[in-house]
């Protein structure tokens, strides 16, 4: 299946390689570099590149290309999904997944890669099993390791791998037993020039942090499960029970995991929580353009809109901007033409706005397209779809766990066309 | 020190200065690396010293510490070995004996990792050792070791292909493995080593389908793609006569478990093989997987295997994947693009999900564009075009150009908008961006070619724009248009030519060529005005720098300018140059992509990747399906809302693979055996097996926890529990291993009792439920073993009085109760223990219906139902909700013009009527219909069940009147049992009649057909030709019904019915008389 893996940084250097079968020469990456050069943006490198003897399948995350070399037919998503799993694991282990972090932890990286694939076929990809095999590095352990010369290889044998509940390790013990669930909804929307909604969807996830002793069996029920249109589960969720009763019944993995991701059925009208008033004009023949942007809350169910960040890719003709924000700070990068405005919290009494002028290239004709405005925001304590968790019960263990549920709404791909 | 040395070994960061040097270092780890290796050991001498001390010390803790460090060391050595063994074979050989020793280690994890490393050493000399190790590991007790051996198979195969035959043997053996751990890996090995040996799969097919849900996600992908290939060779196409199939899909679904039906000459043209259905059903839940590869592989399975009307269930899941990473989007969009060309309807409702965002990568944008174009139709084209208008203005010019092409495709596909599109494109001609203009011109040219007659004004417009357009391709296109349609623009064309003559020398080659063409065409049609111009241009061309242009000029001159030599050809010049040309086809790049299996690499790159296995076409005639039969045809399960397993009554750890799966039997067997394995291995391994100890202890602690939580359980939960158990009793499975100690104790008739006594469960004491929890995991297996165990011929069958299963545990000294023990109070248990032996016969089993009548009855006419019409029929399946119920299939159709909401069942009469209602139908769109299932307990009478069918606004009283034959469930028994039963049901319980048979019934058909039509009875094999026997039991009370038809001479027949339900008996007799005597 997966023959080798090369890690390539944004400047086109291979900084790590790993082979699971016979060694493949690095020169195979030349085909990748060619494609990288052709692509105008880093994202535009095609994920699948055929070469005469191999196929290169790559993913780009954190500005690192993970390039897998394969030799024969395999579902490309199989490889892509695995590579993303690798990145997730690195992130889980090192906190960040950057070139520096990987170089700093190169031993752990190799140990992880060795365990994750056997002869190119995924072996252990559950983070719980991996953590039993290989301890994540901590500052203390790094110090100890340098002094004693020991490694991060786990001291226990990986019993989880043998279990039928491979996502949970045995013998978990906590003094404080707690289970937290975050219901996070993202709203994807395209708003057209006139302010009407072209498309709006809500996608949600329930992320959990469960620290419970023993082998608890949890059930989670919703007040309004019908809202959930299309769901995908962590393997721990019993599907049949969901089908029959719309109840989530599961033995949770230990620690952080994504229990569920869902899509809110499109029949429900989506309330758009913010509105944007904009007036971006370029005049023919003039080297000045007007830029006006005002944000306001709309249908937020009384909750405040926070962490608002507006960004926009201005047309190439714009040389510089001279803008005045009523709150927050704005930056404009004259090279990439990226305007970003960190608004912060929206105060309904005093709406934030950004006004001013743009200077255009003299003599150039006015740009055809007005820029698209991307907006990010957060609304705490509210799930936009109205999804509510009804109750959480635990079976199988005697103690009383501490339970907590948090709701949050975020902007996903929220775009306003101007 | 260790970390540093690994650094040297494999971390290869040279800053990317000189790649050649790096490669050299990479492949020749000679002195420096060896040095590093030595360094590792030399410095570790010190540590090894104290290791030695530690190991020899008396303190357990120190010893343990030392052991841990040894394990840690080993690991890195392994990594090193595997990486460099191929280059330094001699050194690697030294290590082999260590691994051989480790292969015998009592700890399964050490055995597994030793095998893993051993098989990774790519040194040909050790092939025989590897082979031996693999063989041994394949029959290891631990499924994890067996899994590792499956991985090792591939490694050995890539090292030495000559071992293929031996390896296939091992694969064959491992394919039989019932552990979910092994399944994925062995199928992977199968795919690598012998993908053509489809015959190895037959016997394991059903098992693989059933295990699938529990296999780890990567294994799922591999198994699904293998099963897709398998299914295409083994089943007939479900795509024929779609129309017919549509209406019956639900029905076929239910009938599918019964193979007999298929053997009968049916009016229905296609019947899906139950195994085919099994695969589709068992893969469906995987659409909810979080692993995108799994979702995609299920989607392609449905695409390639499912009846056309079922494919659309994958849509939602595929659209969901579009939220994932960029790379995932890319692959999924590609597959959607292929799908949407053939099946627009699938994705049309989700069109908005394919709207392009300015932040998408370019290849994602163009794929979305592709899909939007495919989805466009008369109804949505205006929305699509409005969306396209935004895209055209995009800063990403490549994308804008793509959009223009897409508009062109829409214009050709949808004739209503051709003019609109053309006008829009003409407007774009005044765009500032050259690429946009050029692309528009090219697309307009293609469009005009399809209908040139109507659009001379556009040609004129383009001629006007000609001066402003600088992109060569666009200029060339306009010139070509002028030439081609010069007769439509007789005034303008010569003028354009005049302008071109002026600027000829400064034009691009492609424009020059078209100028020459234009000149030639004008010369032919309008030589009076253009003769001189043409000659001028031809002269210019004659001395052009480009040889193509010189060549063309020479050719044209010879062709059109008449002189002595070329008379023959110039006669045809008009026909050569101005031949009507076929319009170019604007079609998708994804048009024939689906010749490759979806989801594959080959599909993505649109060429055959190495190792790609073609999907074969459906066979015209299905190959023998009995090859998949294991000993006994496994009853195929229906999906059933109440069939999920709560797992509540079981200790979580030991029974997990049971309740995460929906293949109860297979699974339980696996877990049962593995738990006994654990037990035995721990004793064998002198308690050193920490793993199994942990497991055991955790298990027992959970058991106690379980018992405490037991009392908390709600009654609904316990009810569903008991239902689950009931199902188990109804699906007897034969097992190869029969425990001699297992007693006969099972039958199906007892279920009625259970349901009624389920309330007892709540009141049962804690200690009792404790014992239940204790034995549950074991009893699952034993229970099944029992059902297999041989029938006792003398056993009386009195299923009505049958009691619960009682059993002595195999391993526990105290008598422990079987599955349902918690339902019965301890004292009752004691009472019943003695009876169980004599009361039970395992030979009487509920079987599938022999025949399911097509006939459906009106429940609610659309006139009275204000648009809602309902029909019902009896699918003759055991009811899933409660065994005493008869299942009824109701199809609801909305014939009105507005959606009907909240269709459900309201009041019922008689009030005691026990109905299991279908789930409320939230909304039924106009013209839509939905099929629902309900269960009704008719209480063994043909009295109609009256209830109200309600919508949001209305309710209608309806009634279901069963025929007596529908109140039975067929059972199978031996002839001997039949006689015995009959012997007990004489006198009052017997009714008989002599009839004259209709001629057709005597000759052409077997007698079983009309009988099975009338009543849901099972056929009892008969030794005599002229006596036919049928057996069944009533659904509600479980009373046995026996029918004998004895053919006499002169076409008479004696029908005898024995049942204690004499009323039903006489009603059945009446019906049978009618059916058999029918002329």
Interface residues (C-beta under 8 A of the other chain):
Chain A: X1 X12 X13 X14 X15 X16 X17 X18 X19 X21 X22 X23 X25 X26 X27 X40 X41 X43 X44 X46 X47 X48 X50 X55 X57 X58 X59 X60 X61 X70 X71 X72 X73 X74 X75 X76 X77 X78 X80 X81 X82 X83 X84 X103 X106 X107 X110 X111 X114 X118 X119 X121 X122 X123 X125 X145 X146 X149 X150 X151 X153 X155 X157 X158 X159 X161 X162 X163 X164 X165 X166 X170 X171 X190 X192 X198 X199 X201 X203 X214 X215 X217 X226 X229 X230 X231 X232 X233 X234 X235 X238 X239 X240 X241 X243 X244 X245 X249 X251 X258 X261 X263 X313 X315 X316 X365 X368 X369 X372 X374 X395 X396 X397 X398 X413 X415 X417
Chain B: X1 X2 X3 X6 X7 X10 X11 X12 X13 X15 X16 X19 X22 X23 X26 X27 X43 X44 X47 X68 X69 X71 X72 X75 X76 X79 X83 X86 X107 X108 X109 X110 X116 X119 X120 X122 X142 X143 X144 X148 X151 X154 X155 X158 X180 X181 X185 X188 X213 X214 X216 X217 X218 X221 X225 X285 X288 X289 X290 X291 X292 X293 X295 X296 X297 X316 X317 X319 X320 X323 X325 X326 X327 X328 X330 X331 X332 X352 X353 X355 X357 X358 X359 X361 X362 X363 X387 X390 X393 X394 X395 X431 X432 X433 X599 X600 X601 X602 X604 X605 X607 X609 X610 X611 X612 X613 X641 X642 X643 X644 X645 X646 X647 X648 X652 X653 X656 X657 X659 X660 X662 X671 X690 X691 X694 X695 X698 X701 X702 X705 X706 X708 X709 X712 X922
